[in-house]
Amino acid sequence: MSKNDIKQQIGNYAAKLVQNHTTVGLGTGTTVSYFLVALAQRIKKNIWILLA
C-alpha cells in the first residue's frame, strides 16, 4: 500500500466522522485533498456542515 493510498484512507475515514450541522476546520497538507473529495461526496447526500 502506497503512502497516497494510506492518506486517501485517512481522508475517507475523517469525512465519515463529520455529522450533520458540524463545523469543520480545514488544515493544510496533502491529506486534506482526499478529505475534501470524500466530504464532497457526503455533502451530495444532503449533510449540512459549516466549513471554517
N, C-alpha and C positions, 0 to 999 in steps of 0.2 A: 504494500500500500504506500503510495507516494505522500509526500508532505502536503501537497494540494488536496489530495483525497481526504486526508485527516482534517484539514481546515474546512473542507466542504461539509463533512460530517458534523463538525463542531458548530458551524453556522446553521445547519439544518436543525440541530438539536436546540440551539439557542432560540431559534424562531418558534419552535414548538412550545417553548416556555412562556411566550407572550400571550397574555389573556386579554379579553375584551376590556376596553377602557384603560389600558395600561399606557403609562408614559415611558417611552423608550429613549434613553440617551445613547447616542451613537459615538463610538470612539473612532480611532484611526487604526489602520493596519489592514493587512490583506484579508483576514478572516471576515471583516465587515462586509466585503463584497459578496461573499457567499451567504452571509446572514441576510443581507438586503434582498437578494434574489428569492430566498426561501420565505422571507417575510412578505414580499410582494405577492407570492402565491397564496399566502394566508389572507392577505387583505382582499384579494379577489373573491374569497369565500365569505366576505362580509364581517370580518372582525374590525373593531373600532379601536384605533390606537392614536396616540399623540406622539409624534417624533419631536424630540427636543434637542 
